[in-house]
Amino acid sequence: MKRTWRFLLIGGLVAASLLAVNGEISVARWPEFARAATPKIPARTVIVSETRQASSVASASLPSHVSVAPSPRIPAILPPLLEPDIHEEDRSMANEVLWLLPSSCRRKLQTFIVRYDGKLPSRGYAGASTIILDGARPVQERRAVLMHEALGHFFSLGCLPQTMTSGASEFKNGEDPIAKDNPSLTFYRIDWLDATTMRSGSRADDFVTGYAKTNCFEDIAETATYYVLRSDDFRRRAAKNKALAAKLAWLEKYEFPSPPRVAKSTQTWDGVIPWDATLLGYTWRSDVQVAER
């Protein structure tokens, strides 16, 4: 089964949600980010076909008594990753991460940019249809930052349904209100009164990392990243913490109905809450193919 997309590759920003190495960066305070994030390439139309399943086993040349296992399911390269400026290592890495998203969400990604000049004022950025990644970081860190941006910010800002006719909630992404019927509110309200005001009863161990306490958007992004990289630790912590249990239940209802098993922690949970999920040690199971959801 094949599907064909026609789309326009463009640069630019669509929402404000940045992950900085040492804290939050605002586009309003750092207007040069918008200039740095815009690629020096012309807009153009690309037509590409996605093949849902590939099979490369040529069993005809083998003896009849030899059984051949089916070839692994290889996810097709998503259209936004076909930008020629993206290095092949990053194209492959990003494709594996993005295929963790629900299929309806993957189709909403319009622009994917990797900057290799070291001038991006943040390790990554994501909005409702755009992801930008700093390609100067080590690949392990780049992958984890992409999880934070794609599985957290992009998913929550661009993939969850909402209708503004339901009214504006108390939560805003910058100046943009989040609708009352947006499913993300169920997550945010676990520990937040609004985007930046934490509930008085919330504690440090209600959050997967220290950085998750920055605001409700970093909370959901860090939680999604931690879930993929430290699933077993997450479950152990959630078994003793109602807030984490509620966040885990939300992730598995809206984003990961089938828990991904693509990463394995290289560290043992020692009771110390990490600061940044993107800097946790892990091994990536590149042999595990991501099934379409």
HELIX and SHEET records of a PDB file:
HELIX    1   1 GLU A   32  ALA A   37  1                                   6    
HELIX    2   2 SER A   59  SER A   61  5                                   3    
HELIX    3   3 PRO A   79  LEU A   82  5                                   4    
HELIX    4   4 GLU A   88  LEU A   98  1                                  11    
HELIX    5   5 SER A  103  ARG A  106  1                                   4    
HELIX    6   6 VAL A  139  MET A  147  1                                   9    
HELIX    7   7 HIS A  148  PHE A  154  3                                   7    
HELIX    8   8 PHE A  155  GLY A  158  1                                   4    
HELIX    9   9 MET A  164  SER A  166  5                                   3    
HELIX   10  10 SER A  184  ASP A  191  1                                   8    
HELIX   11  11 ALA A  204  ASP A  206  5                                   3    
HELIX   12  12 TYR A  211  LYS A  213  5                                   3    
HELIX   13  13 CYS A  216  LEU A  229  1                                  14    
HELIX   14  14 SER A  231  ALA A  238  1                                   8    
HELIX   15  15 LYS A  242  TYR A  254  1                                  13    
HELIX   16  16 ALA A  277  LEU A  279  5                                   3    
SHEET    1   A 2 LYS A   2  LEU A   9  0                                        
SHEET    2   A 2 ARG A  44  THR A  51 -1                                        
SHEET    1   B 4 LEU A  18  LEU A  19  0                                        
SHEET    2   B 4 GLY A 124  ALA A 126 -1                                        
SHEET    3   B 4 THR A 130  ASP A 134 -1                                        
SHEET    4   B 4 THR A 111  ARG A 115  1                                        
SHEET    1   C 2 ALA A 168  ASN A 173  0                                        
SHEET    2   C 2 ASP A 176  ALA A 179 -1                                        
SHEET    1   D 2 ALA A 263  SER A 265  0                                        
SHEET    2   D 2 TYR A 282  TRP A 284 -1                                        
END                                                                             
